[in-house]
Amino acid sequence: MVPILVFYVHIVFMATAFTKRWQDDGLAEGILAVFFIGLIFFVGWSITSFILTLVMEPVGFGLLLDRDAASLLLLTTAEVVFYYFFLQKDETDEVAKNKIQDLVKEDQTTEG
């Protein structure tokens, strides 16, 4: 049950990231976002599985939380922290972008 929920959350996140990047920057950026999330997921899953192999038995903590489910939960927790800081908007980038747009508008009005 836990792995199904984790996979579902990742699918929803991939769809959300694709849609947001597609609308903001185009189709290529949307596809790259999906591949990036997939890469982080598969590499992270293998790393967390290896780590939990060292510290946990295959049966884990019971029927619902075996070693594989625990590795997926550990991975999801690490991804939430990573994506929180990685996808956080930088205010200085927005300010610089707005200044550039204002300068372009001023330049266009002075030419015409």
C-alpha positions as CSV (number, residue, x, y, z in Angstrom):
1,M,0.0,0.0,0.0
2,V,2.8,2.4,0.9
3,P,4.7,1.9,-2.4
4,I,1.5,2.6,-4.4
5,L,0.9,5.9,-2.6
6,V,4.5,6.9,-3.1
7,F,4.4,6.1,-6.8
8,Y,1.1,8.0,-7.1
9,V,2.6,11.1,-5.4
10,H,5.5,11.0,-7.8
11,I,3.3,10.7,-10.9
12,V,1.2,13.6,-9.7
13,F,4.3,15.6,-9.0
14,M,5.7,14.8,-12.5
15,A,2.5,15.9,-14.1
16,T,2.5,19.1,-12.1
17,A,6.2,19.9,-12.9
18,F,5.6,19.1,-16.6
19,T,2.6,21.4,-16.8
20,K,4.2,24.3,-15.0
21,R,7.5,24.1,-17.0
22,W,5.6,23.7,-20.2
23,Q,3.5,26.8,-19.6
24,D,6.4,28.9,-18.4
25,D,9.3,27.8,-20.7
26,G,8.0,25.5,-23.4
27,L,7.6,21.8,-24.2
28,A,11.3,21.0,-24.0
29,E,11.6,22.3,-20.5
30,G,8.5,20.3,-19.5
31,I,10.0,17.1,-20.8
32,L,13.4,17.9,-19.1
33,A,11.6,18.4,-15.8
34,V,10.0,14.9,-16.1
35,F,13.3,13.3,-16.9
36,F,15.0,15.1,-14.1
37,I,12.4,14.0,-11.5
38,G,12.7,10.4,-12.9
39,L,16.4,10.4,-12.7
40,I,16.4,11.7,-9.1
41,F,13.7,9.1,-8.2
42,F,15.5,6.1,-9.6
43,V,19.0,7.0,-8.4
44,G,17.6,8.0,-5.0
45,W,15.7,4.8,-4.7
46,S,18.7,2.6,-5.4
47,I,20.7,4.6,-2.8
48,T,18.1,4.4,-0.1
49,S,17.5,0.7,-0.8
50,F,21.2,0.1,-0.3
51,I,21.3,2.1,2.9
52,L,18.3,0.3,4.4
53,T,19.8,-3.1,3.4
54,L,22.6,-2.3,5.8
55,V,20.3,-1.4,8.7
56,M,17.0,-3.3,8.3
57,E,15.8,-6.8,7.7
58,P,13.7,-7.6,4.6
59,V,10.5,-7.9,6.7
60,G,11.0,-4.4,8.0
61,F,8.5,-3.2,10.6
62,G,5.5,-5.3,9.5
63,L,3.3,-6.1,6.7
64,L,2.7,-2.5,5.5
65,L,6.3,-1.2,6.0
66,D,8.8,-3.7,4.7
67,R,12.3,-2.7,3.7
68,D,11.3,-1.6,0.2
69,A,8.4,0.6,1.5
70,A,10.7,2.1,4.1
71,S,13.3,2.9,1.4
72,L,10.5,4.6,-0.7
73,L,9.4,6.6,2.3
74,L,13.0,7.7,3.1
75,L,13.5,8.6,-0.6
76,T,10.3,10.7,-0.6
77,T,11.3,12.5,2.5
78,A,14.7,13.3,1.1
79,E,13.1,14.4,-2.2
80,V,10.6,16.8,-0.5
81,V,13.5,18.5,1.3
82,F,15.6,18.6,-2.0
83,Y,12.7,19.9,-4.2
84,Y,11.7,22.5,-1.5
85,F,15.1,24.2,-1.7
86,F,15.7,23.5,-5.4
87,L,12.4,24.8,-6.7
88,Q,12.1,27.7,-4.3
89,K,11.7,31.0,-6.2
90,D,14.6,33.4,-5.9
91,E,13.3,36.9,-5.3
92,T,16.5,38.5,-6.8
93,D,15.8,36.6,-10.1
94,E,12.3,38.0,-10.3
95,V,13.5,41.6,-9.5
96,A,16.2,41.4,-12.2
97,K,13.7,39.9,-14.7
98,N,11.3,42.8,-14.0
99,K,14.0,45.4,-14.4
100,I,15.1,44.0,-17.7
101,Q,11.5,44.0,-19.0
102,D,11.1,47.6,-17.9
103,L,14.3,48.6,-19.7
104,V,13.1,46.9,-22.9
105,K,9.7,48.6,-22.7
106,E,11.4,52.0,-22.1
107,D,13.7,51.4,-25.1
108,Q,10.8,50.5,-27.3
109,T,8.9,53.6,-26.4
110,T,11.9,55.9,-27.0
111,E,12.4,54.3,-30.5
112,G,8.9,54.6,-31.6
